[in-house]
Amino acid sequence: ETGVTQSPTHLIKTRGQQVTLRCSSQSGHNTVSWYQQALGQGPQFIFQYYREEENGRGNFPPRFSGLQFPNYSSELNVNALELDDSALYLCASSDSGVRPYGYTFGSGTRLTVV
Amino acid sequence: AQKITQTQPGMFVQEKEAVTLDCTYDTSDQSYGLFWYKQPSSGEMIFLIYQGSYDEQNATEGRYSLNFQKARKSANLVISASQLGDSAMYFCAMREKTGRRALTFGSGTRLQVQP
C-alpha cells in the first residue's frame, strides 16, 4: 500500500503571498489532518477533513483553509503569509479512527516565509 | 484541554543499552489514547507504539515498550538495546477519543545513540 505523499518538499514564499500545499492520503484512508511544526517544537493541529468536510479545527486563524477531494487527497491553503508561518507542515491520513493507531504521516513540506 | 509534557530536551545513550524517555499528560477525559512517534531528520513522523487509557497491560512493540502509570498520568517510552539508527526526535502524543480526534504533541526529546 502507498503511504502519504506531500508536495512540494520545500517552498520559499514572500510575506503577504499565498501558498497551497498538497497531500495524497494512504490508500483506504478517508480522513486527513494537517499539522504545523515550528522549529524545535512539537506539531500543532490545524484542522481535519473527513469525507470532504472539515470536522475539527485547532487554534489557527481563518487564513488557514483546506479542501479534501473525492479521492481523499487534500490541500492546505494559507493566505497573507506571515514570517511566523515558517514551519514544517505535516499531513496525516487515517481510517476514521476505527483502528486507534491508524495515522500515517507524510514527510512534510518545509515552508520558509521571507 | 489536553497537555503533554516532555521534560527531557535531549538524551544520550550508549549503543546496546536501554533508555527511558519521559512523558506526562493532563486530561479531564476518561477515554484517551497515548502515542509515541519517532521523527528522523527527514521529517516524517513514524508511529512506534500506542496505549489506550483502558488497556490493562503495558503496550510493547519489539524493542519499544510503554510504561503506563495511569494514576501518575505518565506514559514513558522504554527503548531496549539501543541502535545507532534510533538517533532521532521522539514525540509523545495524546489523542481525543471523541470530537476532533486530534493529536496533541509534546515538545519532544532528541535522543542520540553513541557507539
Interface residues (C-beta under 8 A of the other chain):
Chain A: S33 Y35 G40 Q41 G42 P43 Q44 F45 Q48 N55 G56 R57 G58 L88 L90 A92 G97 P100 Y101 Y103 T104 F105 G106 S107 G108 R110
Chain B: I4 G33 F35 Y37 S42 G43 E44 M45 I46 F47 Y50 G52 F91 A93 R95 G99 R100 R101 A102 L103 T104 F105 G106 S107 G108
